[in-house]
Amino acid sequence: MTATRMPSTARSAGWFPVARAAEVGTTPVPVGAGGRSWVVVRLRPGAEVSAFPARCPHRLVPLAAATVVEGRLQCPYHGWRFDGDGRCVDVPSLGPDGSAPPRADLAVPWAVEERHGWVWLAPERTAVGLPPAPSAAPVPEPAPAPAPPAGPVLGNLHPALEHAWHPVARSRELRPGGWLQVRLLGRTWTLSRTAAGVTADPPAWGVRERLGVVWLAPAEPRGADLAVPEDGDRRFVRGWLPPARSAGPAATLADALLDVAHLPFVHADGGEPEVAGGTVTAEPGGFTVERTGGGRRVTSVFRAPFLLRQRTDLDDGSSRTLLVLLQPEDADSTRVHACVLLAAPPGAPLPGPDDVAAAVTAEARALDEDLDLQAQLESPGLPLDLRAELHVRADAAGVALRRTLADLVAGR
């Protein structure tokens, strides 16, 4: 039988064959119809097919990575659930009594039908009541990539990132008399350690060492340094995580690291889904977020462009700090420099090697889970226009991040 291509990207009215009906189950299938991207899925085994836009409105996560839970489509990032009509029926971070905002609903296609062994979509109202019987095997149009965020985004190659200090290597990686090649902002730099210090080729505005890390500023930096009071404090013992890379922009990874609402859905031991946004304090070059509860106080300090210190102080007097420094290498690559610093309760011995190793292993496992999610996001960068995404009260840190980075782009 000769294959014929059905109407595709030239218009979005009419019926479009998108997938063989037998191939659609309870795992979302990305498809294309009318030049737009969708996912089709059965919300229960053997149920009729439902269709949804390709991205969740909250953080624009591709819903091809979603799962079916209790007859609902659940976003993998924050657990938002949608019924077959596209209504958002659950925002876990808002708690059992919370109501989803109106913009949380998905704009589903006008109609979905199973006919002639195929799933057909009509993205818009059509005068043709049912899909036509094809004279030959239909050829679905390729599923286009989900539409990028509306408005400006901050990716790893944005020119504003020239005006910042960036971590480019651990100090121990650059031996006396040696050299090291690194990637930053889409370029290769050669670092050399001489008797006079560390230099970079091509020349940069500045190169320095701080916190056991080599930093490079391509142009005169703006903003403020990230203070790390644990550094040099004898009560704290440090352990570096293994080298890691994110297959995506640094800004979206920073957003995930600041986010607490995703923890129950991305991390096995992530805690309760209902969360408070915390108290956000704007500061030069960044902000601080404080959260208390459950016998702990968590303080997250962020400095632009991609520097984060998260400290957890427990009621017994012990402390645990995670320091994360992100290096934007290329458009789709971010190197992660991270270490954990531990302090025992007053009067107790310093944390031993086993304590540090256990903490490093736990943080590395959590980071790997975040990196796995980042690989699914298909994001060119972090949207800076707050209207491009949907925010709820648990997103206070994410909103502060977007405002901080928008200031960086604007030169403020």
C-alpha positions, 0 to 999 in steps of 0.5 A, a space after each residue: 500500500 502506498 503511503 500518503 502524507 495527510 494535511 500538516 503544518 500548512 494549517 491547523 484546521 481539520 483532522 490529523 492522523 498522529 499515531 497508530 491506536 495500538 501504540 498508544 497506552 498509558 505512557 505519553 506519546 509525543 505527536 504533531 498536528 497542525 504544526 504544533 506539538 502534543 502528547 497522546 495517552 490513555 489515562 487508564 488501560 484500555 480507556 479512550 485516548 486523551 490529548 494534551 499540549 506538549 508542555 506543563 504551564 508551570 515550568 514548561 516541562 515536556 509532558 512526554 515525560 509525564 506519568 499516569 497516576 490515578 487516571 490523571 496525567 502527572 507532570 514529573 517536576 512538581 506533580 501537577 495533575 490534569 484530567 482528560 479535559 485538561 483541567 488542573 485538578 491538583 497542585 500538591 505544593 498548595 496542599 489539599 485545600 488549595 485551588 489551582 489558578 485558572 491559567 493552570 488548565 491545559 488548552 486541549 485540542 478540539 477533538 480526539 478520535 480513534 478511527 481506522 486503527 489510528 488516533 486522529 486530532 482536530 486541533 481546532 473546530 472543524 466542519 468535518 465531523 469525523 476523520 476521513 477514511 484514508 485511501 492509503 496508510 496515513 503518514 503522521 507529520 513529525 512531532 515538532 519540538 515543544 514551543 520555546 518559552 515566550 519572551 527573553 530567556 537566559 541561556 549559557 551563551 547570553 552576552 550578559 554573562 561576560 560580566 561575571 566571575 565564573 568557576 572554571 576549575 578546582 584549584 587542585 586540577 591546575 598543578 604548578 607549572 601546568 596548564 588546563 583547558 576549560 570551556 566557558 560561554 562557548 569558548 575554550 580558555 587555557 589556564 596556566 599556573 606560573 610563579 606569578 599566579 594563574 593566567 588565562 589565554 585568551 586574556 580575560 578581565 581577571 583570573 583568581 582563586 577562591 574557595 579552592 576554585 579557579 574563577 575567570 571573569 571575561 569582562 569587568 564583573 558586576 554584582 557581588 561575591 557569594 560569602 561562604 562563612 563556613 570556609 575557614 571555620 574550623 568547626 566545618 569539614 569539607 568534602 567535594 562531590 565528584 565532577 558532574 555536568 548538566 545537559 542544559 543551561 545553568 539557569 534552569 539547574 539553579 532554578 531546580 536547586 532553589 526549588 523545594 516543591 519538586 523534592 517529593 516528585 524528583 527525589 525519593 526522600 523529598 519530604 511532604 508535597 505541601 511547602 511554603 515559599 519561605 521568606 525572601 530577602 533581596 540583596 545586592 546581586 542576589 537574594 536569601 531565602 529562609 525556611 524553618 520547620 521540622 526542627 531545622 532552619 534552611 538558609 539559601 543564599 544566591 548570587 548571580 549568575 549561578 552561585 548557591 549556598 544552602 545551609 541547614 541548621 538543626 536544633 541539636 546545633 549541627 550544620 550542613 552546607 551545600 555549596 554549588 557553583 555552576 560553570 556555563 560551558 556551552 549552550 547545552 552543557 553546564 559543569 557543576 562544582 559542588 561540595 558539602 561542609 559539615 559541622 557537629 553539635 557543640 562539644 562533639 568531635 569533628 565529623 569524621 571521614 565516614 560522615 563526610 563520605 556519607 554526606 557526599 554520597 547523599 548529595 551526589 545522588 540528589 544532584 544526579 536526580 536533578 541532572 536526570 530531570 534537566 536532561 528531559 526539559 529541552 529548555 534553551 534557557 530560563 524564561 525571564 518574563 514572569 508571564 511566560 510561566 505560571 507561578 504559585 506561592 511555593 515558587 517565591 525563590 524561583 521568582 526571585 531568581 528570575 528577577 535577579 537574572 533579569 537585573 543582570 541582563 539589564 546591567 543593573 
